[in-house]
């Protein structure tokens, strides 16, 4: 048996029964999530806190739009990262380069003062995170043979790494931000990514050659064309910024429009392709109502990083035995519930087997429960500063997590099952576009949130989500008919 096979094949059980190479991808993903959520935990308050409090003093609605646009750009970037991997560099190389870009972005946030640091830092982190998110999962997949029954357990372990990073990041960056300043928190995010990159740089040679494989190589004579298109796009964006067409105030709107255009183009390309048959075309149409419901879901769920951050700052009682908990710590609650409940949900679906709810019903339930979570804010609406008990937010975030586990992993799974043979990657990209669109909308919605008059905001959005969910649930039979045997 070859050395490569021994290092990552079925005989290697050195990492909790998994191939040792998984430890390297586990580590870089854990530290990337540590830096990503650590930075995001303090980003919004950095933007709208006054200069005297260490922030930039940006209008709260504009600041929320920036965070939402940035989050949407991360998911938009997954498409670019997947394309570069498939056509030019392979997943492993894109993952490594993306980690370097992410670290550079956090360094920019830590060292470059003012709005310039935010602009440079967020662009780099968005591009890098999109590239890493798109390819880390693909690299993990190369560690297993097709018939290796450890694959699901390996991905579960990988998912644990994601949530460990998401848990510790906001806690530690929040401690630094609240004690010695925002830029120290951003600096810790950079250090975390540097640790992940250092560890991965030593272990990446142990990954199988398949991780570096380019499945659909772009002809060399088209490289120059790609470079020209990229240069023109950058110049166009710079010009639009200089003339004032792209501003902080309309950034989330621009990302929303761009994502809608991209989604329509993706659906049009797939549905009009001559490479798909009637059954595949019907399944793509069946994915459309799931896509719309996913957008509605993520536009509420992703407000953890926008409206809920403002709410935690202005409404939440963060007093713990005489010590005020940092705002960012609230974002560490959800990863704990994901770690606890993901195994529970997996066990439930396994036990139910064919009796489990169909995908449209799961999506409908997710939207209903997510809308219900927003309605749970209503008993505390209109309260003064520090009026909402911490336990109430813990309970609401528990409901967030239940809704997430009904839609997020199910969405990725159904995208692969409904995908035409010629458009496997593009259908997964479409699901990520629904996340991008919902995330950008979550930032755009911040402008309508008024801490002095919260009831209309939470009730209207909650009811809309519930109605969308009920609509999909009631229409599940026609949708299943379009899905042609896929449940």
Beta strands, then each sheet from edge to edge (+ up, - down):
strand 1: 319-320
strand 2: 323-324
sheet 1: 1+ 2-
end
